[in-house]
Amino acid sequence: MSADRKPAGELVGPPPPEEVFAEFVNLAKDRNVLEDRRLSLQEKALELADAQDKRQFEFHSKSRDQHHDRSTRRSSFGRQFMSVALGISILVLGLLLWFAFVGDERQSAIALEVLKTLLTGIGGYGVIHSVTLAARRLMGPRE
């Protein structure tokens, strides 16, 4: 038998306090290293999450700005279209009234017939719109 080994069945005593203390110090150092590594990984994860949030925010801001620009362009196009349509309508209506009162008998008859048809159509649209509005109010949610 070697000098380091104890015979079987012999009780082994507690290790010396210096060894126990050194073992605890080593365990504490290992725990600190692992804790530092874990904290650095958490910091990196937070930085990555912040970067992702910033990219998402920029993407949504850009998307919102593009949508706003498109709706502004659509709105300005709509206003231009409506003003041109209104101008043409006023011009045609003025021309019809001119022909109805100043034109010869044939022009006057045609203009009065067109004006009568237009007024009938506008009146019919008004009636249909009124009935639709009344039906929506009657069938809509009660407040």
MARBA-3410 file (N, C-alpha, C, O; in Angstrom, 1 decimal):
143
0.8,-1.2,0.0,0.0,0.0,0.0,0.9,1.2,0.0,2.0,1.3,0.6 ~ 0.3,2.2,-0.7,1.1,3.5,-0.7,0.8,4.2,0.5,-0.1,3.9,1.3 ~ 1.6,5.2,0.7,1.5,6.0,2.0,0.2,6.9,1.9,-0.3,7.3,3.0 ~ -0.2,7.3,0.7,-1.4,8.2,0.6,-2.7,7.5,0.9,-3.6,8.1,1.4 ~ -2.8,6.3,0.6,-4.0,5.5,0.7,-4.2,5.0,2.1,-3.2,4.5,2.7
-5.4,5.1,2.5,-5.7,4.5,3.9,-6.3,3.1,3.7,-7.0,2.9,2.6 ~ -6.2,2.3,4.6,-6.8,1.0,4.5,-8.3,1.0,4.5,-8.9,1.9,5.1 ~ -8.9,0.1,3.8,-10.4,0.0,3.8,-11.0,-0.1,5.1,-10.4,-0.8,6.0 ~ -12.1,0.6,5.4,-12.8,0.5,6.6,-12.3,1.5,7.6,-12.9,1.7,8.7 ~ -11.2,2.2,7.3,-10.7,3.2,8.3,-11.4,4.5,8.0,-11.6,4.9,6.9
-11.8,5.2,9.0,-12.6,6.4,8.9,-11.7,7.5,8.5,-10.5,7.7,8.9 ~ -12.2,8.3,7.5,-11.5,9.5,7.0,-12.0,10.7,7.8,-13.2,10.9,7.9 ~ -11.1,11.5,8.3,-11.5,12.7,9.1,-11.8,13.9,8.1,-11.6,13.8,6.9 ~ -12.3,14.9,8.7,-12.6,16.1,7.9,-11.3,16.7,7.3,-10.2,16.6,7.9 ~ -11.5,17.3,6.1,-10.3,17.9,5.5,-9.8,19.1,6.3,-10.6,19.7,7.1
-8.6,19.5,6.1,-8.1,20.6,6.9,-8.8,21.9,6.5,-9.3,22.0,5.3 ~ -9.0,22.8,7.4,-9.8,24.0,7.1,-9.2,24.9,6.0,-9.9,25.5,5.3 ~ -7.9,24.8,5.7,-7.3,25.6,4.6,-7.8,25.1,3.3,-8.1,25.9,2.4 ~ -7.9,23.8,3.2,-8.4,23.2,1.9,-9.9,23.6,1.7,-10.3,23.9,0.6 ~ -10.7,23.5,2.8,-12.1,23.8,2.7,-12.2,25.3,2.3,-13.0,25.6,1.4
-11.5,26.2,2.9,-11.5,27.6,2.6,-11.1,27.9,1.2,-11.7,28.6,0.5 ~ -10.0,27.2,0.7,-9.6,27.4,-0.7,-10.6,26.9,-1.6,-10.8,27.5,-2.7 ~ -11.3,25.8,-1.3,-12.3,25.3,-2.2,-13.5,26.2,-2.3,-14.1,26.5,-3.3 ~ -13.9,26.8,-1.1,-15.0,27.8,-1.1,-14.6,29.1,-2.0,-15.4,29.6,-2.7 ~ -13.4,29.5,-1.8,-12.9,30.7,-2.6,-13.0,30.3,-4.1,-13.4,31.2,-4.9
-12.5,29.1,-4.5,-12.6,28.8,-5.9,-14.0,28.7,-6.4,-14.3,29.1,-7.5 ~ -14.9,28.1,-5.6,-16.3,28.1,-6.0,-16.9,29.5,-6.1,-17.7,29.7,-7.0 ~ -16.5,30.4,-5.2,-17.0,31.7,-5.3,-16.5,32.4,-6.5,-17.3,33.2,-7.2 ~ -15.3,32.2,-6.9,-14.7,32.8,-8.1,-15.4,32.3,-9.3,-15.8,33.0,-10.2 ~ -15.6,30.9,-9.3,-16.3,30.3,-10.5,-17.7,30.9,-10.6,-18.2,31.2,-11.7
-18.4,31.0,-9.5,-19.8,31.6,-9.4,-19.8,33.0,-9.9,-20.6,33.4,-10.7 ~ -18.8,33.8,-9.5,-18.7,35.2,-10.0,-18.4,35.3,-11.5,-19.0,36.1,-12.2 ~ -17.6,34.4,-12.0,-17.3,34.4,-13.5,-18.6,34.0,-14.2,-18.9,34.7,-15.2 ~ -19.3,33.0,-13.7,-20.6,32.6,-14.4,-21.6,33.7,-14.3,-22.3,34.0,-15.3 ~ -21.7,34.4,-13.2,-22.6,35.5,-13.0,-22.3,36.7,-13.9,-23.2,37.2,-14.5
-21.0,37.0,-14.0,-20.5,38.0,-14.9,-20.9,37.7,-16.4,-21.3,38.5,-17.1 ~ -20.7,36.4,-16.8,-21.0,36.0,-18.1,-22.5,36.1,-18.4,-22.9,36.5,-19.4 ~ -23.3,35.7,-17.4,-24.7,35.7,-17.5,-25.2,37.2,-17.6,-26.1,37.5,-18.5 ~ -24.6,38.1,-16.8,-25.0,39.5,-16.9,-24.6,40.1,-18.2,-25.4,40.9,-18.8 ~ -23.4,39.7,-18.7,-23.0,40.3,-20.0,-23.9,39.8,-21.2,-24.3,40.5,-22.1
-24.4,38.5,-21.1,-25.3,38.0,-22.1,-26.7,38.7,-22.0,-27.3,39.0,-23.0 ~ -27.1,39.0,-20.7,-28.4,39.7,-20.6,-28.2,41.2,-21.1,-29.2,41.7,-21.8 ~ -27.1,41.8,-20.9,-26.9,43.2,-21.4,-26.9,43.1,-23.0,-27.5,44.0,-23.6 ~ -26.2,42.1,-23.6,-26.2,42.0,-25.0,-27.7,41.8,-25.5,-28.1,42.3,-26.6 ~ -28.4,40.9,-24.9,-29.8,40.6,-25.3,-30.6,41.9,-25.2,-31.4,42.2,-26.1
-30.5,42.7,-24.1,-31.2,44.0,-24.0,-30.8,44.9,-25.1,-31.7,45.6,-25.7 ~ -29.5,45.0,-25.4,-29.1,45.9,-26.5,-29.7,45.5,-27.9,-30.1,46.3,-28.6 ~ -29.7,44.2,-28.1,-30.3,43.7,-29.3,-31.8,44.0,-29.4,-32.3,44.3,-30.4 ~ -32.5,43.8,-28.3,-33.9,44.1,-28.2,-34.1,45.6,-28.4,-35.1,45.9,-29.2 ~ -33.3,46.4,-27.8,-33.4,47.9,-28.1,-33.2,48.2,-29.5,-33.9,49.1,-30.1
-32.2,47.6,-30.1,-31.9,47.9,-31.5,-33.1,47.4,-32.4,-33.5,48.1,-33.4 ~ -33.7,46.3,-32.1,-34.9,45.8,-32.8,-36.0,46.7,-32.7,-36.7,47.0,-33.6 ~ -36.3,47.2,-31.4,-37.4,48.1,-31.2,-37.2,49.4,-32.0,-38.1,50.0,-32.5 ~ -35.9,49.9,-32.0,-35.6,51.1,-32.8,-35.9,50.9,-34.2,-36.4,51.8,-34.9 ~ -35.5,49.7,-34.8,-35.7,49.5,-36.2,-37.2,49.4,-36.5,-37.7,49.9,-37.5
-37.9,48.7,-35.6,-39.4,48.6,-35.8,-40.1,50.0,-35.7,-40.9,50.3,-36.6 ~ -39.6,50.8,-34.8,-40.2,52.2,-34.7,-39.9,53.0,-35.9,-40.8,53.6,-36.4 ~ -38.7,52.9,-36.4,-38.3,53.6,-37.7,-39.1,53.1,-38.8,-39.6,53.9,-39.7 ~ -39.3,51.8,-38.9,-40.1,51.2,-40.0,-41.5,51.7,-40.0,-42.1,52.1,-41.0 ~ -42.1,51.7,-38.8,-43.5,52.1,-38.7,-43.7,53.6,-38.9,-44.7,54.0,-39.5
-42.7,54.4,-38.4,-42.7,55.8,-38.7,-42.6,56.1,-40.2,-43.4,56.9,-40.7 ~ -41.7,55.4,-40.9,-41.6,55.6,-42.3,-42.8,55.2,-43.0,-43.3,55.9,-44.0 ~ -43.4,54.0,-42.6,-44.7,53.6,-43.2,-45.8,54.5,-43.0,-46.6,54.8,-43.9 ~ -45.9,55.1,-41.8,-47.0,56.1,-41.5,-46.8,57.3,-42.3,-47.7,57.9,-42.9 ~ -45.5,57.8,-42.5,-45.2,59.0,-43.3,-45.6,58.7,-44.7,-46.1,59.6,-45.4
-45.2,57.6,-45.3,-45.6,57.3,-46.7,-47.1,57.2,-46.8,-47.6,57.7,-47.8 ~ -47.8,56.6,-45.9,-49.3,56.6,-46.0,-49.8,58.0,-45.9,-50.8,58.3,-46.7 ~ -49.3,58.8,-45.1,-49.8,60.2,-44.9,-49.5,60.9,-46.2,-50.4,61.7,-46.7 ~ -48.3,60.7,-46.8,-48.0,61.4,-48.1,-49.0,60.9,-49.2,-49.5,61.8,-50.0 ~ -49.3,59.6,-49.3,-50.2,59.1,-50.3,-51.6,59.7,-50.1,-52.2,60.1,-51.0
-52.0,59.7,-48.8,-53.4,60.3,-48.6,-53.4,61.8,-48.9,-54.5,62.3,-49.3 ~ -52.4,62.5,-48.6,-52.3,63.9,-48.9,-52.4,64.1,-50.4,-53.1,65.0,-50.9 ~ -51.6,63.3,-51.2,-51.6,63.4,-52.6,-53.0,63.1,-53.2,-53.5,63.7,-54.1 ~ -53.6,62.0,-52.6,-54.9,61.6,-53.0,-56.0,62.7,-52.7,-56.8,63.0,-53.5 ~ -55.8,63.3,-51.6,-56.7,64.3,-51.2,-56.6,65.6,-52.1,-57.6,66.1,-52.5
-55.4,65.9,-52.4,-55.2,67.1,-53.3,-55.7,66.8,-54.7,-56.2,67.6,-55.4 ~ -55.4,65.5,-55.2,-56.0,65.1,-56.5,-57.5,65.2,-56.5,-58.1,65.7,-57.4 ~ -58.1,64.7,-55.4,-59.6,64.8,-55.3,-60.1,66.2,-55.3,-61.1,66.5,-56.0 ~ -59.4,67.1,-54.6,-59.9,68.5,-54.6,-59.7,69.1,-56.0,-60.6,69.8,-56.4 ~ -58.6,68.8,-56.6,-58.4,69.3,-58.0,-59.5,68.8,-58.9,-60.1,69.5,-59.7
-59.7,67.5,-58.8,-60.7,66.9,-59.7,-62.1,67.5,-59.5,-62.8,67.8,-60.4 ~ -62.5,67.6,-58.2,-63.8,68.2,-57.9,-63.9,69.6,-58.3,-65.0,70.0,-58.8 ~ -62.9,70.4,-58.2,-62.9,71.8,-58.6,-63.1,71.9,-60.2,-63.8,72.7,-60.7 ~ -62.4,71.0,-60.9,-62.5,71.0,-62.3,-63.9,70.5,-62.7,-64.5,71.1,-63.6 ~ -64.4,69.5,-62.1,-65.7,69.0,-62.4,-66.8,70.0,-62.0,-67.8,70.2,-62.8
-66.6,70.8,-60.9,-67.6,71.8,-60.6,-67.5,72.9,-61.6,-68.6,73.5,-62.0 ~ -66.3,73.3,-62.1,-66.2,74.3,-63.1,-66.9,73.9,-64.4,-67.6,74.7,-65.0 ~ -66.6,72.7,-64.8,-67.3,72.2,-66.1,-68.8,72.2,-65.9,-69.5,72.6,-66.8 ~ -69.3,71.7,-64.7,-70.7,71.7,-64.5,-71.3,73.1,-64.5,-72.4,73.3,-65.1 ~ -70.7,74.0,-63.9,-71.2,75.4,-63.9,-71.2,76.0,-65.4,-72.1,76.6,-65.8
-70.1,75.6,-66.1,-70.1,76.1,-67.5,-71.2,75.5,-68.3,-71.8,76.2,-69.1 ~ -71.4,74.2,-68.2,-72.5,73.5,-68.9,-73.9,74.1,-68.5,-74.7,74.3,-69.4 ~ -74.1,74.2,-67.2,-75.4,74.8,-66.7,-75.6,76.2,-67.3,-76.7,76.5,-67.7 ~ -74.6,77.0,-67.2,-74.7,78.4,-67.7,-75.0,78.3,-69.2,-75.8,79.1,-69.7 ~ -74.3,77.4,-70.0,-74.6,77.3,-71.4,-76.0,76.9,-71.7,-76.6,77.4,-72.6
-76.5,75.9,-70.9,-77.9,75.5,-71.1,-78.9,76.6,-70.8,-79.8,76.8,-71.5 ~ -78.6,77.4,-69.7,-79.5,78.5,-69.4,-79.4,79.6,-70.5,-80.4,80.2,-70.8 ~ -78.3,79.8,-71.0,-78.1,80.8,-72.1,-78.9,80.4,-73.3,-79.6,81.2,-73.9 ~ -78.8,79.1,-73.6,-79.5,78.6,-74.8,-81.1,78.6,-74.5,-81.8,78.9,-75.4 ~ -81.5,78.4,-73.3,-82.9,78.3,-72.9,-83.5,79.7,-73.1,-84.7,79.8,-73.5
-82.8,80.8,-72.7,-83.4,82.1,-72.7,-83.0,83.0,-73.9,-83.7,83.9,-74.3 ~ -81.8,82.7,-74.4,-81.3,83.6,-75.5,-81.3,82.9,-76.8,-81.4,83.6,-77.9 ~ -81.2,81.6,-76.9,-81.1,80.9,-78.1,-82.4,80.9,-78.9,-83.4,81.4,-78.5 ~ -82.3,80.4,-80.2,-83.5,80.4,-81.0,-84.5,79.3,-80.5,-84.2,78.7,-79.4 ~ -85.6,79.1,-81.1,-86.6,78.3,-80.6,-86.2,76.8,-80.5,-86.5,76.2,-79.5
-85.4,76.3,-81.4,-84.9,74.9,-81.4,-83.9,74.7,-80.3,-84.0,73.8,-79.5 ~ -83.0,75.7,-80.1,-82.0,75.6,-79.0,-82.7,75.7,-77.7,-82.3,75.0,-76.7 ~ -83.6,76.6,-77.6,-84.4,76.7,-76.3,-85.1,75.5,-75.9,-85.1,75.1,-74.8 ~ -85.8,74.8,-76.9,-86.5,73.6,-76.6,-85.6,72.5,-76.1,-85.8,71.8,-75.2 ~ -84.4,72.3,-76.8,-83.5,71.3,-76.4,-82.9,71.6,-75.0,-82.8,70.7,-74.2
-82.5,72.9,-74.8,-81.9,73.2,-73.5,-82.9,73.0,-72.4,-82.6,72.5,-71.3 ~ -84.2,73.4,-72.6,-85.2,73.2,-71.5,-85.5,71.7,-71.3,-85.7,71.3,-70.1 ~ -85.4,70.9,-72.3,-85.6,69.5,-72.1,-84.4,68.9,-71.3,-84.7,68.0,-70.4 ~ -83.2,69.3,-71.6,-82.0,68.8,-70.9,-82.1,69.3,-69.4,-81.8,68.5,-68.5 ~ -82.5,70.5,-69.2,-82.6,71.0,-67.8,-83.7,70.3,-67.1,-83.5,70.0,-65.9
-84.8,70.0,-67.7,-85.9,69.3,-67.1,-85.4,67.9,-66.7,-85.7,67.4,-65.6 ~ -84.6,67.2,-67.5,-84.1,65.9,-67.2,-83.1,65.9,-66.1,-83.1,65.1,-65.2 ~ -82.2,66.9,-66.1,-81.3,67.1,-65.0,-81.9,67.3,-63.7,-81.6,66.7,-62.7 ~ -82.9,68.2,-63.7,-83.6,68.5,-62.4,-84.4,67.3,-61.9,-84.5,67.1,-60.7 ~ -85.0,66.5,-62.8,-85.7,65.3,-62.4,-84.7,64.3,-61.8,-85.0,63.7,-60.8
-83.5,64.2,-62.5,-82.5,63.3,-61.9,-82.0,63.7,-60.6,-81.8,62.9,-59.7 ~ -81.7,65.0,-60.4,-81.3,65.5,-59.1,-82.4,65.3,-58.1,-82.0,64.9,-56.9 ~ -83.6,65.5,-58.4,-84.7,65.3,-57.5,-84.8,63.9,-57.1,-85.0,63.5,-55.9 ~ -84.7,63.0,-58.1,-84.7,61.5,-57.8,-83.6,61.1,-56.9,-83.8,60.3,-56.0 ~ -82.4,61.7,-57.1,-81.3,61.4,-56.2,-81.5,61.8,-54.8,-81.2,61.2,-53.8
-82.1,63.0,-54.7,-82.4,63.5,-53.4,-83.4,62.7,-52.6,-83.3,62.4,-51.4 ~ -84.5,62.2,-53.3,-85.5,61.3,-52.7,-84.8,60.0,-52.3,-85.0,59.6,-51.1 ~ -84.0,59.4,-53.2,-83.4,58.1,-52.8,-82.4,58.3,-51.7,-82.4,57.5,-50.8 ~ -81.7,59.4,-51.7,-80.7,59.7,-50.6,-81.5,59.9,-49.2,-81.1,59.4,-48.2 ~ -82.6,60.6,-49.3,-83.4,60.8,-48.1,-84.0,59.5,-47.5,-83.9,59.2,-46.3
-84.5,58.6,-48.4,-85.0,57.3,-48.0,-83.9,56.4,-47.4,-84.1,55.8,-46.3 ~ -82.8,56.4,-48.0,-81.6,55.6,-47.5,-81.2,56.1,-46.2,-80.9,55.3,-45.3 ~ -81.1,57.4,-46.0,-80.7,58.0,-44.7,-81.7,57.7,-43.6,-81.3,57.4,-42.5 ~ -83.0,57.8,-44.0,-84.0,57.5,-43.0,-84.0,56.0,-42.6,-84.1,55.7,-41.4 ~ -83.8,55.1,-43.6,-83.7,53.7,-43.3,-82.5,53.4,-42.4,-82.6,52.6,-41.5
-81.4,54.0,-42.6,-80.2,53.8,-41.8,-80.4,54.3,-40.4,-80.0,53.6,-39.4 ~ -81.1,55.4,-40.2,-81.4,55.9,-38.9,-82.4,55.0,-38.1,-82.2,54.7,-36.9 ~ -83.4,54.5,-38.8,-84.3,53.6,-38.2,-83.7,52.2,-37.9,-84.0,51.6,-36.8 ~ -82.9,51.7,-38.7,-82.3,50.4,-38.5,-81.0,50.4,-37.7,-80.4,49.3,-37.4 ~ -80.4,51.6,-37.5,-79.1,51.7,-36.9,-79.2,51.4,-35.4,-80.3,51.2,-34.8
-78.1,51.5,-34.7,-78.1,51.2,-33.3,-78.7,52.4,-32.5,-78.6,53.5,-32.9 ~ -79.4,52.0,-31.5,-80.2,53.1,-30.7,-79.2,53.6,-29.6,-78.5,52.9,-29.0 ~ -79.3,54.9,-29.5,-78.4,55.6,-28.5,-79.1,55.9,-27.3,-78.5,56.5,-26.4
END
